[in-house]
Amino acid sequence: MVWMNPARKRTVRLVVALSAAVVLASALIYTSFSAASPALSPSQLVRQAQPGRSYQLTGKVVDGSVRHVGNTLDFSVADRAGATTIPVAYTGTVPDPFREGREVIVTVDKQDGRFVGERDSLITKCPSKYKAAPAGEKQNY
């Protein structure tokens, strides 16, 4: 049986532990970036959407567009400027602050020419408590 010097044994353990940490951190970073999809506005989504791919749609819920049809929540999402709207059919959990005029993010995919929300992917953005200063007024940060 070969006995290893205690100092060398600690060094080997440290190298093994650090190597494992680097490999795990690299795997975490890779999966985070490879799975990320940018949030698209309705006008961007109309131009880029391909069937079979998921996209994060962000925009404002259009006034008068929210309807419940069975277990499905139908609503439309518009650009901030309101130029383009996309109807969405969504099933799943609906956040309490969800309402018309509120900004949302929902993961959708294009199925048979329409956008279907991924189950339980609806997120309501918090309204900003900061408002733009009137023209000519200095903003403090």
HUGI-V575221 format. One record per backbone hydrogen bond with DSSP energy under -1.0 kcal/mol. CO is the residue of the C=O (numbers start at 0). NH is the residue of the N-H. E is the energy in kcal/mol with one decimal. If there is no record, write none. Layout:
<<CO	NH	E> <CO	NH	E>>
This chain:
<<4	8	-2.3> <5	9	-2.0> <6	10	-1.9> <7	11	-2.5> <8	12	-2.2> <9	13	-2.4> <10	14	-2.4> <11	15	-2.4> <12	16	-2.6> <13	17	-2.7> <14	18	-2.3> <15	19	-2.3> <16	20	-2.2> <17	21	-2.2> <18	22	-2.2> <19	23	-2.5> <20	24	-2.5> <21	25	-2.4> <22	26	-2.1> <23	27	-2.3> <24	28	-2.4> <25	29	-2.5> <26	30	-2.4> <27	31	-2.0> <28	32	-2.2> <29	33	-2.5> <30	34	-1.5> <39	57	-2.6> <40	44	-2.7> <41	45	-2.4> <42	46	-1.2> <43	47	-2.0> <44	48	-2.7> <49	52	-1.5> <54	107	-3.4> <55	39	-3.6> <56	105	-2.3> <58	103	-2.9> <59	77	-3.0> <60	100	-2.9> <61	64	-1.8> <66	73	-3.2> <68	71	-2.0> <71	68	-3.0> <72	89	-2.6> <73	66	-2.8> <74	87	-3.5> <75	61	-2.6> <76	85	-2.4> <77	59	-2.3> <83	78	-1.8> <85	76	-2.5> <87	74	-2.1> <88	116	-3.1> <89	72	-3.7> <94	97	-1.8> <98	101	-1.6> <101	60	-2.3> <102	124	-2.6> <103	58	-1.7> <104	122	-2.9> <105	56	-3.2> <106	117	-3.8> <107	54	-3.0> <108	115	-2.6> <110	113	-1.6> <113	110	-3.3> <114	88	-1.9> <115	108	-1.8> <117	120	-1.6> <122	104	-2.7> <133	136	-2.2>>
